[in-house]
Amino acid sequence: MASWRTGYASAVGTSHIATGVPCQDASGCVVITEPDGSGILIAAVSDGAGSAAHSEKGSRKTVDRFLADFGCLVVKDPSLATLDEPAVMSWLRDLHRDLAESAMAAGHAPSDYACTLLGAVVGPALAVFVQIGDGAIVFREAGSGNYSWVFWPQNGEFANVTNFLTQADFEDAVQIDRTDVPPVELAIFSDGIERLVLDMANRSVHAPALTPIFQWLATTGAPAISNGETPGLLAFLNSDKVNSRTDDDKSLVVATRVSAEGA
């Protein structure tokens, strides 16, 4: 059975470095290994709103809760049969309340914790994706040489306008997808690198931006399961090549099945 090789990192944007603002992105992933050796991937990225005073707290809480809560669900139900749309929406409502209560307990407004969410739970025979806000989840299925996106970034009429978990009508913006054709490669990223990975005009994935990363991930000697940010990805996100294209914070989670096409 196939497991996963993973990596993730979040890097502060050059504009935030110049103004002394902390990185407002958060990212992470875990792999729950089943007795038969198969792995269930849980991955998430959250981008704190640049206009929110403490959005880095909201994004960190969002990612930590996604990994912990769905990790517990996977242990109880590795088939993911109970992870349907009502279950995901119920969890999102609880997170929405948690963000508001945490903000108010710290003397802040709920909107100060405004953040997006891109999340994935991928088992051997089922995958569930959820998104609110910009950024994207990109994948490749077994036997395919092409990358596809799950949801197109949620952008408003103007640049830098999107949806956040803390807004009153957040449920109207939530997108959930459940598929019985799980990917063999997966990338989740915040809007900081949208224009590096996505062809915005044609609404497609710019494969050359991802292919070298997945090739590196599949062949690297790093552990199959990362316990912290991946130095190689962090270096990539902090590189002149990336920073010349964006001054925003950027997050990237990547995962490839260890046995890839042979799985």
Beta strands, then each sheet from edge to edge (+ up, - down):
strand 1: 4-11
strand 2: 25-33
strand 3: 39-47
strand 4: 117-122
strand 5: 127-132
strand 6: 136-140
strand 7: 148-149
strand 8: 175-179
strand 9: 185-189
strand 10: 198-199
strand 11: 204-205
strand 12: 250-257
sheet 1: 1+ 12- 9+ 6- 7+
sheet 2: 2+ 3- 4+ 5- 8+
sheet 3: 10+ 11-
end
